[in-house]
Amino acid sequence: MAITPTDESNLLLPLFEGIFEQPLWETFLRRLAQRTGAQRVRLTVINSAAPEQMPLRRRVLADRLAQRDDPGEPDPIDARIYASLRPNRVYAIDELREFDSQADHVGDARLIRVAGRGDLNAWIVLLHEREAFTAADAALLTALAPAVATALSIFAKLGGMRLRLEAAEGTLALLGIEQEILDRSGKVLGEEARAGNFIPSQSPTLADACLVLADADAGERRLVSVDDRNLLLRPAGKSRADLPHPAAAVAMSRAQRREPAKIGAQVLAQQYGLSPREAALAEAISRGVPLIEAGQALRLTAETTRNYSKRIYASTGTSGQADLVRLVLEGLPPLA
């Protein structure tokens, strides 16, 4: 069975748009229920590379479109049989009963397993309390399988990108760094153009800088003061032929932040084999605390403090306090 133009608009478009929908794939599942006459439609997505991870489960009721199933409702088909089914083949209720006695309590069902291009697998189940499905419904599931596989691939790719973005933002936050992408007018772009972003306000100075940086070399920088806050701007990069975008500049701001002293000392101790007190002394020195004063805070005598500092310099390969400060600030402790 070929996908009809109506199916393309009613099913395929919601399938791909559903990646960005909340709840995921709500419109697609509801329309699939309407198209097949299913009373319930279930979608289960499992990452085979992480079997211990909770599956993604979506359920909709066709007869009450405003209400979804209770998430705690048991699956009428034993989830353990899903992995034993061959990919891209539609199973009817009689075949499911061969695997699972629970299926005896289902009037009619059609189930297909779709293998994604990565580690994701999806199972779509159509359920009805009485015999309702036809060969056309099975053919529709078969025809949808390639598109579902592609949607899974996009979903996995976007998920990986979101994870990397969150990790990058988390690392920047540890360093006290905030950044936003601006267009030529100095306006924050995309979903990040939200209330509460750190750009205080638009200004002619900011807009002028963005306009210059939009066509500047990668090494160009502009320091702009907006509402008494200093922003360092750099070019966002040229628009590529395969991905045109209106980005002109990246605005960066940095707050005065240091890692918690205890955690920073732990990192130094592990990295350079320092004792707990040596690491605490090194951490204090890196914050500009005078050597003897730092030792007194650790209840060390002046002589012991000097001996500790010599061992610290030897263990870290530094030549003195200034060099130690450089080592700490350029190393891993600020990321702790």
Helices and strands as residue ranges (DSSP letters): H 5-7, I 8-12, H 13-17, G 18-20, H 26-36, E 40-47, E 56-61, G 79-84, E 90-92, H 93-99, G 101-105, E 108-115, E 120-128, H 135-174, E 177-183, G 190-192, H 204-213, E 222-226, E 229-235, E 247-254, H 261-272, H 276-286, H 291-297, H 302-316, H 321-330, G 333-335
